[in-house]
């Protein structure tokens, strides 16, 4: 296991270790199940590329890796800094008999141990906003991708529309943290979520950061009135 320095990274690891036991339930409950639809959208994009090797960054409890396991002949490696998340992910992968397709490990997404030009695709769902050094993490994505490979990044963004935006913001800043605290018993975790989304450089700003990390043909797809986006960048 990596020696992960103190700071945001250590706080994120501690937070996700704390809520791991209720993470899946809260994700689906608080998003009304829409998070599953977003993951399926990302996997459908992956299928068009037909990758044989995928790295799933910040794999959490492996929901995205499990969804992507349906791709023909694919091999997936999932890494996460949270030991408790990896523990639950391992149990889920075993329950679905996907051990031959998905391998899981504790690891630092910003200091990957894989060789250069190793994966056909890199994917991450709701993880990059938790990076301590976003640019460093994206450069690691680029390094381990094979030439022609693609990074698929699913992340929250800022919704648009004069009716939907204030409704979403009220839900995201008040209702979601209330139920998150009540169900997970973690006071800070679901206060952190809207704050981290608010600080994340979404949309064109994030595409510029991808370009600065040497990704080409960057683009993004808005999901559910802009609540989330899928970002693509090629090596």
N, C-alpha and C positions, 0 to 999 in steps of 0.2 A: 504494500500500500504506500502511496506517496505521502511524504511529509508535507502536509498542507499548511501554509503559513496562517498566522492569525490575521484577523481582519474580516472583510465581508465574506470571504470564502469559508472561514471557520464558522461564522454566524449562520450562513446558509446551510452548511452541513448539519449543525446542531439543530436548526429549526426543522429541517426535513426529517432528521432522525426522530424528532419529537412527534411529528404528525403522521409518520409513515403508516401507522396502524389504521388511520381513518382517511388516508389520502385519496384512495380510489372512490370511496363513497362520496366524499365531499366534492371531488372533481365533477362527478356525474350529477350529483344533486344540485350543486350551486350553479352549474352551467346548463341545467335542464336537459342534460344529455347531448348538448350541441357539440361538446368537445370531441365526442366520438365521430360525429359527422365531419369535423375538421380534419381529424386524423385520416379518415377514409379518403378525403380529397387529396391529402398529401400522398397517400399510398397509390392512388390512381395516377398521379403524376409520376411517381417512381416506376410504376409498371411500364410506362411508355419508354423509359430508359432501359428497362430490363437489366438492372444491375445484378451481378453475381455476388458481390461483396459490399456490405453496408456497415458503416459505423454509426451507431445510435448514441449520440452525445447526451449526457444528463438523462439517461434512460428512465430514471425514477423506478416505477413499478412495472416497467416494460410494456406499457399499453401500445406504444407506437411500434416497438419491435415485434410484438405479437401480431399486430395488424399487418405489418410488412412481411411477415413470415409466409403469407399466402403467395408471394411472388415466386415463380417457378425457379427451382434450383438455387435459391438465394442462401447465403450464409451471413448472419448478422452478429456483430459484437456490440454489446451495450455496456457503457461505462457510466458510473455515477460516483460522486464523492460521499454519498450517504450510505453507510453500512446497513442501516435498517431498510432503506429503499431496495437495495440489492438483495437483501434477505427475502423480502416479500416478492420481488421480481423473480427470484430463483424458484420460489414455491409455485408461482403462477405458470412459469415456463414448464416446470415439471408436470404440473396438473394437466397441461395441454399437450404433453408428450412432444415438446418442441426442443428438447435438449440438443438434438443433432443439428438444429437450424440456428438456435440462438445461444451464444455464449455470453456470460455476464461477468463483470469484474469491477472492483472498486478502483476508481481512477480519477485523476484531475484532468478535466476537459481542456485546461489551458496549458498543460504540459503532458501531451500524449506520448506514450511509449512506443508507438507504431512507427515503422519505417516510412520514408518518403514514398509517395506514389503507390500507396498500398490498397486503397478502396475505390470502388466504382462510384460510390455515393456516400455522402455524410448527411445525416438527418438529425434534427433536434426539435422537440416540441416543448415550448414554454420553459426553455432553459437558458437561453443566451442572456436574458435580462438579469440573471443571477450571477453572471460572470463578474469576477473582481476586475479583470482587465479584458474588456470586450474585444479590442483590436488584437490582442495577443491570442485570444481564443480563436478568432476567425482566421488568423494566420496559420494556426495549427490545423484547422479544417483544410485550408488550402494545401498545406504541406503534405498531409497524408492522402489527399485525393490523387487519383491517377489523372494524367492529362486527358481532357475531355470529360472528366467526371463532374458531378454537380452536387452542390450543397443545397439542402431543402430545410428551410428554417420556418417553423410555425411559431408565431408569437402574438401576444395581445397587441392591439394598436388602439388608436383613438377613433371611436365611432363618429359618423357624420350625420347630419340631419338635425334640424332645429327642434323636432319632436322627440326623436329617438335618443339623441345625445344626452339631454338632461335626465331622461328616465334611466338610461344606462348608468350614468354617473352616480345618480342617487342609489341605485341598486348596488353598484360596485363599491361605493364608499361607505354605505351604511348597512344595508341588509346582508350582503355577503360577509363582511367581517363579523357581524353579530352572530349569524348562524355558524360561521367557521369557528369562532371562539367557543360557542356553546357546545358544538359537537366534538371538536378536536381537543378541547380543554387546554388549548394553547392560546395564551392571551395575545401574543404578538404576531403569530404566523399570518393570520388573515387580515391584520392591519398592514403587514408588509406588502401583501399582494397589490392592492391599488396604488401604494406608494411606488413600488418598483415599476409598475406599468406606466405611471405618470412620468417617471424619469427616463423611460426607455426611448431612444431616438428612433421613432417609428417612421414608416413611409419612405419618402425620398431621402431623408436624412440617413436612414439605415442603409439604403442602397448605396449612398456615397461611401459609407464606412466599408461596405463589402467591396466596392471598387478600389478603395485605398488599400485593401488587403489583397489586391491583384485579381479579384474575381472579374470575369468577363460576362457580357450579355446578362447583366443583372436585371431582374424584374420582380414585381410582387403582385399577388392576387389578393384582393380584398374579400373578406368573408363576413357574412351576417352583418351587413350595414357598417362594416369597418371595425367590428369588435376585435377581430383577429386578422392576420395576414399571413400568407405563405410567401416567403422570399426565396428566390432562386439565384444562384451564382455558379458560373462554370469556370473550370480551370483550363 
